[in-house]
Protein backbone atom coordinates (compact mmCIF):
# COMPACT_ATOMS: atom_id res chain seq x y z
CA UNK A 1 0.00 0.00 0.00
CA UNK A 2 1.40 3.38 -0.98
CA UNK A 3 0.32 6.92 -0.22
CA UNK A 4 -0.71 8.90 -3.32
CA UNK A 5 0.23 12.53 -3.94
CA UNK A 6 -3.16 13.69 -2.63
CA UNK A 7 -4.21 13.95 0.99
CA UNK A 8 -6.24 10.77 1.21
CA UNK A 9 -4.63 7.40 1.90
CA UNK A 10 -4.80 4.90 -0.94
CA UNK A 11 -6.37 1.54 -0.11
CA UNK A 12 -7.14 -1.26 -2.59
CA UNK A 13 -10.74 -1.23 -3.74
CA UNK A 14 -10.91 -4.96 -2.89
CA UNK A 15 -8.36 -7.43 -1.57
CA UNK A 16 -4.79 -6.61 -0.68
CA UNK A 17 -2.99 -5.75 -3.92
CA UNK A 18 -2.92 -2.62 -6.05
CA UNK A 19 -0.68 -1.39 -8.89
CA UNK A 20 0.45 2.22 -8.42
CA UNK A 21 2.73 4.39 -10.52
CA UNK A 22 5.63 6.35 -9.11
CA UNK A 23 7.76 9.07 -10.68
CA UNK A 24 6.95 11.02 -13.81
CA UNK A 25 5.84 9.80 -17.23
CA UNK A 26 4.95 6.26 -16.09
CA UNK A 27 3.87 3.84 -18.80
CA UNK A 28 2.80 0.21 -18.66
CA UNK A 29 1.98 -2.29 -21.42
CA UNK A 30 0.82 -5.84 -20.74
CA UNK A 31 0.23 -8.26 -23.61
CA UNK A 32 -1.39 -11.64 -23.11
CA UNK A 33 0.80 -14.63 -23.84
CA UNK A 34 -2.25 -16.89 -24.31
CA UNK A 35 -5.02 -14.86 -25.96
CA UNK A 36 -5.49 -13.08 -29.27
CA UNK A 37 -8.34 -11.00 -30.66
CA UNK A 38 -10.92 -13.08 -32.51
CA UNK A 39 -13.46 -11.95 -35.11
CA UNK A 40 -17.12 -11.69 -34.09
CA UNK A 41 -16.04 -11.14 -30.47
CA UNK A 42 -16.83 -8.20 -28.19
CA UNK A 43 -14.31 -7.29 -25.49
CA UNK A 44 -14.95 -5.42 -22.26
CA UNK A 45 -12.14 -4.11 -20.05
CA UNK A 46 -13.19 -3.27 -16.50
CA UNK A 47 -10.79 -1.68 -14.01
CA UNK A 48 -10.84 0.35 -10.81
CA UNK A 49 -8.72 3.52 -11.22
CA UNK A 50 -7.48 5.87 -8.47
CA UNK A 51 -6.18 9.03 -10.21
CA UNK A 52 -4.11 11.31 -7.99
CA UNK A 53 -3.49 14.15 -10.43
CA UNK A 54 -5.90 13.53 -13.30
CA UNK A 55 -3.32 12.97 -16.01
CA UNK A 56 -2.83 9.96 -18.28
CA UNK A 57 -4.98 7.38 -20.00
CA UNK A 58 -5.60 3.66 -20.10
CA UNK A 59 -6.95 1.41 -22.78
CA UNK A 60 -7.10 -1.69 -24.88
CA UNK A 61 -4.63 -2.28 -27.72
CA UNK A 62 -3.57 -5.02 -30.14
CA UNK A 63 0.09 -5.96 -30.37
CA UNK A 64 1.72 -4.07 -33.26
CA UNK A 65 4.69 -1.77 -33.91
CA UNK A 66 2.41 1.18 -33.03
CA UNK A 67 1.49 -0.41 -29.68
CA UNK A 68 5.13 -0.24 -28.59
CA UNK A 69 4.85 3.54 -28.62
CA UNK A 70 1.39 3.54 -26.97
CA UNK A 71 -0.31 4.53 -30.25
CA UNK A 72 -3.28 2.93 -31.93
CA UNK A 73 -5.61 2.41 -28.98
CA UNK A 74 -8.72 0.38 -29.78
CA UNK A 75 -10.56 1.85 -26.78
CA UNK A 76 -9.14 4.51 -24.45
CA UNK A 77 -10.18 6.41 -21.30
CA UNK A 78 -8.56 9.67 -20.23
CA UNK A 79 -8.02 9.86 -16.45
CA UNK A 80 -8.72 13.62 -16.49
CA UNK A 81 -12.48 12.99 -16.49
CA UNK A 82 -12.41 10.84 -13.35
CA UNK A 83 -12.85 11.88 -9.71
CA UNK A 84 -9.46 12.44 -8.11
CA UNK A 85 -8.25 10.70 -4.94
CA UNK A 86 -10.94 8.03 -5.00
CA UNK A 87 -11.68 4.79 -6.81
CA UNK A 88 -13.49 5.10 -10.15
CA UNK A 89 -14.94 2.14 -12.04
CA UNK A 90 -13.96 2.37 -15.72
CA UNK A 91 -15.38 0.20 -18.51
CA UNK A 92 -14.04 0.15 -22.07
CA UNK A 93 -15.62 -1.88 -24.88
CA UNK A 94 -14.43 -2.84 -28.34
CA UNK A 95 -15.53 -5.39 -30.96
CA UNK A 96 -13.24 -7.30 -33.33
CA UNK A 97 -14.69 -7.41 -36.83
CA UNK A 98 -13.88 -10.13 -39.40
CA UNK A 99 -10.76 -9.42 -41.47
CA UNK A 100 -9.74 -6.49 -39.26
CA UNK A 101 -6.06 -5.76 -38.72
CA UNK A 102 -6.37 -6.70 -35.04
CA UNK A 103 -7.72 -10.20 -35.66
CA UNK A 104 -5.21 -12.82 -34.48
CA UNK A 105 -3.01 -10.29 -32.66
CA UNK A 106 -2.24 -10.53 -28.95
CA UNK A 107 -4.53 -8.66 -26.60
CA UNK A 108 -2.93 -5.79 -24.70
CA UNK A 109 -3.79 -3.35 -21.94
CA UNK A 110 -1.87 -0.10 -21.58
CA UNK A 111 -1.55 2.86 -19.23
CA UNK A 112 0.43 5.94 -20.11
CA UNK A 113 1.45 9.15 -18.32
CA UNK A 114 -0.46 8.06 -15.23
CA UNK A 115 1.76 9.61 -12.57
CA UNK A 116 0.40 8.94 -9.10
CA UNK A 117 -2.52 6.81 -10.33
CA UNK A 118 -3.33 3.29 -9.19
CA UNK A 119 -5.15 0.33 -10.78
CA UNK A 120 -7.04 -2.51 -9.12
CA UNK A 121 -9.39 -5.32 -10.21
CA UNK A 122 -8.35 -5.33 -13.89
CA UNK A 123 -10.67 -7.75 -15.75
CA UNK A 124 -11.00 -8.37 -19.47
CA UNK A 125 -14.16 -10.18 -20.60
CA UNK A 126 -14.92 -11.57 -24.06
CA UNK A 127 -18.20 -12.73 -25.58
CA UNK A 128 -19.32 -13.79 -29.04
CA UNK A 129 -21.02 -10.81 -30.67
CA UNK A 130 -24.53 -11.19 -32.03
Backbone as numpy.savetxt, mean C-alpha at the origin, in Angstrom:
# Nx Ny Nz CAx CAy CAz Cx Cy Cz
7.01 -1.01 18.92 6.16 0.17 18.92 7.05 1.40 18.92
6.75 2.33 18.04 7.56 3.55 17.94 6.66 4.76 18.10
7.23 5.85 18.55 6.47 7.09 18.70 6.56 7.89 17.41
5.41 8.28 16.84 5.45 9.08 15.60 5.86 10.51 15.89
5.99 11.31 14.83 6.38 12.70 14.98 5.34 13.51 15.73
4.07 13.14 15.63 3.00 13.86 16.29 2.99 13.63 17.79
2.02 14.20 18.46 1.95 14.12 19.91 1.39 12.81 20.42
0.55 12.16 19.65 -0.08 10.94 20.14 0.85 9.74 19.99
0.69 8.76 20.84 1.53 7.57 20.82 0.94 6.55 19.85
1.79 6.03 18.98 1.36 5.07 17.98 1.19 3.70 18.62
0.05 3.07 18.39 -0.22 1.71 18.81 -0.73 0.96 17.59
-0.42 -0.33 17.45 -0.98 -1.09 16.33 -2.50 -1.05 16.38
-3.12 -1.06 15.20 -4.58 -1.05 15.18 -5.13 -2.37 15.70
-4.41 -3.47 15.49 -4.76 -4.79 16.03 -3.45 -5.54 16.22
-3.39 -6.43 17.18 -2.20 -7.26 17.35 -1.03 -6.50 17.92
0.17 -6.99 17.62 1.37 -6.43 18.24 2.38 -5.86 17.27
2.16 -6.00 15.97 3.17 -5.58 15.00 2.65 -4.46 14.11
3.57 -3.56 13.75 3.24 -2.45 12.88 4.50 -2.09 12.09
4.36 -1.65 10.84 5.48 -1.22 10.03 5.46 0.30 10.00
6.55 0.93 10.46 6.61 2.39 10.50 7.86 2.87 9.80
7.73 3.98 9.07 8.89 4.56 8.40 9.67 5.43 9.37
10.93 5.64 9.04 11.79 6.53 9.81 12.71 7.25 8.84
13.06 8.48 9.13 13.92 9.24 8.24 13.11 9.89 7.13
13.80 10.49 6.20 13.11 11.20 5.11 13.10 10.36 3.85
12.13 10.61 3.00 12.00 9.97 1.69 11.99 8.45 1.77
11.20 7.88 2.69 11.11 6.43 2.83 10.30 5.84 1.69
10.74 4.70 1.19 10.02 4.02 0.12 10.11 2.52 0.37
9.04 1.82 0.05 8.96 0.38 0.26 8.23 -0.24 -0.92
8.79 -1.34 -1.45 8.14 -2.12 -2.50 8.17 -3.57 -2.05
7.04 -4.24 -2.13 6.97 -5.67 -1.81 6.28 -6.36 -2.98
6.98 -7.31 -3.60 6.39 -8.09 -4.69 6.19 -9.52 -4.22
5.06 -10.09 -4.55 4.77 -11.47 -4.19 5.69 -12.41 -4.94
6.16 -13.43 -4.24 6.96 -14.46 -4.92 6.07 -15.60 -5.43
4.80 -15.61 -5.04 3.90 -16.72 -5.39 2.72 -16.35 -6.26
2.38 -15.06 -6.37 1.14 -14.69 -7.04 1.38 -13.68 -8.14
0.63 -13.84 -9.23 0.67 -12.90 -10.35 -0.76 -12.45 -10.64
-0.87 -11.31 -11.34 -2.18 -10.83 -11.74 -2.77 -11.75 -12.79
-4.06 -12.04 -12.66 -4.77 -12.90 -13.59 -5.93 -12.15 -14.21
-6.19 -12.41 -15.49 -7.30 -11.77 -16.19 -8.62 -12.17 -15.55
-9.61 -11.30 -15.71 -10.96 -11.52 -15.17 -10.96 -11.58 -13.64
-9.99 -10.94 -13.00 -9.89 -10.97 -11.55 -9.87 -9.55 -11.01
-10.65 -9.32 -9.96 -10.68 -8.03 -9.27 -9.85 -8.15 -8.00
-9.05 -7.13 -7.72 -8.16 -7.12 -6.57 -8.54 -5.98 -5.64
-8.49 -6.27 -4.34 -8.80 -5.25 -3.34 -7.69 -5.26 -2.29
-7.01 -4.12 -2.15 -5.98 -3.94 -1.13 -6.60 -3.18 0.02
-6.54 -3.76 1.22 -7.03 -3.10 2.42 -5.87 -2.95 3.39
-5.75 -1.78 3.99 -4.64 -1.50 4.91 -5.05 -0.42 5.90
-4.53 -0.52 7.10 -4.69 0.52 8.11 -3.46 1.42 8.02
-3.66 2.73 7.89 -2.57 3.69 7.70 -2.62 4.73 8.81
-1.46 5.04 9.38 -1.32 6.04 10.45 -0.38 7.12 9.94
-0.91 8.16 9.25 -0.02 9.20 8.71 0.32 10.24 9.78
1.61 10.49 9.94 2.05 11.48 10.93 2.13 12.88 10.33
2.51 12.98 9.07 2.67 14.32 8.49 1.87 14.52 7.21
1.13 13.53 6.77 0.26 13.70 5.62 0.93 13.64 4.27
2.18 13.24 4.21 2.84 13.14 2.91 2.90 11.69 2.47
3.13 11.47 1.17 3.32 10.14 0.64 2.09 9.53 0.03
2.27 8.29 -0.45 1.18 7.55 -1.08 1.46 6.07 -0.95
0.41 5.28 -1.15 0.55 3.83 -1.18 -0.32 3.31 -2.28
-0.01 2.10 -2.76 -0.79 1.58 -3.86 -0.44 0.19 -4.28
-1.07 -0.19 -5.37 -0.95 -1.51 -5.96 -0.24 -1.34 -7.30
0.73 -2.23 -7.59 1.53 -2.11 -8.80 1.87 -3.50 -9.32
2.11 -3.61 -10.62 2.59 -4.85 -11.22 4.09 -4.73 -11.43
4.80 -5.84 -11.28 6.25 -5.79 -11.45 6.59 -5.41 -12.89
7.44 -4.39 -13.03 7.87 -3.90 -14.34 9.05 -2.97 -14.12
9.76 -2.57 -15.18 10.84 -1.60 -14.99 10.34 -0.30 -14.35
9.12 0.13 -14.69 8.57 1.36 -14.11 8.29 1.19 -12.62
7.94 0.00 -12.17 7.64 -0.24 -10.76 8.87 -0.05 -9.89
10.06 -0.25 -10.45 11.29 -0.07 -9.67 11.47 1.39 -9.26
10.90 2.30 -10.02 11.01 3.72 -9.70 9.70 4.26 -9.12
8.83 3.36 -8.67 7.54 3.71 -8.05 6.60 4.40 -9.03
6.75 4.14 -10.31 5.85 4.70 -11.33 4.86 3.63 -11.76
3.81 4.04 -12.42 2.87 3.10 -13.01 1.94 2.43 -12.03
1.47 3.16 -11.04 0.54 2.58 -10.06 -0.76 2.17 -10.73
-1.27 1.01 -10.36 -2.57 0.55 -10.85 -3.70 1.19 -10.06
-3.48 1.34 -8.77 -4.41 2.02 -7.86 -3.54 2.69 -6.80
-3.84 3.93 -6.45 -2.99 4.68 -5.53 -3.83 5.56 -4.61
-3.37 5.72 -3.37 -4.02 6.59 -2.38 -2.99 7.55 -1.82
-3.27 8.84 -1.91 -2.41 9.84 -1.30 -2.70 9.90 0.19
-1.66 9.96 1.02 -1.86 10.03 2.47 -2.33 11.42 2.92
-2.20 12.42 2.06 -2.56 13.79 2.43 -4.05 13.93 2.74
-4.89 13.07 2.19 -6.33 13.16 2.43 -6.80 12.41 3.67
-5.88 11.79 4.40 -6.26 11.01 5.58 -6.13 11.82 6.86
-6.81 11.39 7.91 -6.70 12.05 9.21 -5.34 11.74 9.81
-4.63 12.77 10.26 -3.30 12.61 10.81 -3.35 12.09 12.24
-2.30 11.37 12.61 -2.09 10.88 13.98 -3.21 9.97 14.47
-3.82 9.23 13.55 -4.78 8.20 13.92 -4.86 7.18 12.79
-5.41 6.01 13.12 -5.52 4.96 12.11 -6.66 5.26 11.14
-6.37 5.09 9.85 -7.34 5.27 8.77 -7.42 3.97 7.98
-8.62 3.50 7.70 -8.78 2.31 6.88 -8.80 2.74 5.42
-7.90 2.18 4.62 -7.80 2.54 3.20 -8.08 1.29 2.36
-8.91 1.45 1.34 -9.23 0.37 0.41 -8.94 0.84 -1.01
-8.17 0.05 -1.75 -7.89 0.32 -3.15 -8.35 -0.87 -3.97
-8.98 -0.61 -5.12 -9.47 -1.71 -5.96 -8.98 -1.53 -7.39
-8.72 -2.67 -8.03 -8.27 -2.67 -9.42 -8.66 -4.00 -10.04
-8.99 -4.00 -11.34 -9.38 -5.22 -12.04 -8.43 -5.48 -13.20
-7.97 -6.73 -13.33 -7.08 -7.13 -14.41 -7.93 -7.60 -15.60
-7.79 -6.91 -16.70 -8.53 -7.24 -17.91 -7.75 -8.23 -18.76
-8.43 -9.03 -19.58 -7.73 -9.96 -20.48 -6.78 -9.22 -21.42
-5.62 -9.79 -21.65 -4.61 -9.25 -22.55 -4.03 -7.91 -22.11
-4.19 -7.56 -20.84 -3.59 -6.32 -20.34 -2.10 -6.56 -20.10
-1.34 -5.49 -20.03 0.10 -5.59 -19.80 0.45 -6.14 -18.43
-0.47 -6.07 -17.49 -0.21 -6.53 -16.12 -0.46 -8.03 -15.94
-1.22 -8.62 -16.86 -1.56 -10.03 -16.74 -0.29 -10.89 -16.70
-0.20 -11.76 -15.71 0.95 -12.65 -15.55 2.13 -12.04 -14.84
2.04 -10.76 -14.45 3.15 -10.12 -13.74 2.92 -10.22 -12.23
4.02 -10.23 -11.48 3.92 -10.36 -10.03 3.19 -9.18 -9.41
2.40 -9.48 -8.40 1.62 -8.48 -7.68 2.53 -7.75 -6.70
2.41 -6.43 -6.68 3.22 -5.62 -5.78 2.42 -4.58 -5.03
2.91 -4.25 -3.85 2.37 -3.18 -3.02 3.50 -2.19 -2.79
3.22 -0.90 -2.87 4.29 0.08 -2.66 3.83 1.19 -1.73
4.78 1.80 -1.08 4.61 3.03 -0.31 5.77 3.93 -0.70
5.50 5.20 -0.86 6.59 6.12 -1.19 6.42 7.43 -0.45
7.56 8.02 -0.08 7.61 9.32 0.60 6.68 9.37 1.81
6.63 8.27 2.57 5.69 8.23 3.69 6.41 8.40 5.03
7.15 9.49 5.14 7.91 9.78 6.35 6.99 9.86 7.57
7.31 9.08 8.57 6.55 9.12 9.82 5.24 8.36 9.78
4.89 7.73 8.67 3.64 6.99 8.59 3.85 5.55 9.04
2.76 4.86 9.34 2.83 3.46 9.73 1.72 2.69 9.02
1.98 1.39 8.79 1.01 0.51 8.14 0.74 -0.68 9.05
-0.50 -1.16 9.03 -0.88 -2.34 9.80 -1.99 -3.06 9.04
-2.15 -4.34 9.29 -3.24 -5.15 8.71 -3.32 -5.02 7.18
-2.22 -5.22 6.50 -2.19 -5.16 5.04 -2.75 -6.48 4.48
-3.85 -6.38 3.72 -4.51 -7.58 3.17 -4.84 -7.32 1.71
-4.48 -8.29 0.86 -4.85 -8.20 -0.55 -5.80 -9.35 -0.86
-6.98 -9.01 -1.35 -8.00 -10.01 -1.68 -8.18 -10.06 -3.20
-8.51 -11.23 -3.71 -8.77 -11.40 -5.14 -10.06 -12.18 -5.31
-10.83 -11.81 -6.35 -12.04 -12.56 -6.66 -12.25 -12.52 -8.17
-12.86 -13.57 -8.69 -13.17 -13.62 -10.12 -14.21 -12.57 -10.41
-13.94 -11.71 -11.38 -14.86 -10.64 -11.75 -16.02 -11.19 -12.55
-17.16 -10.58 -12.40 -18.38 -11.02 -13.11 -18.39 -10.48 -14.51
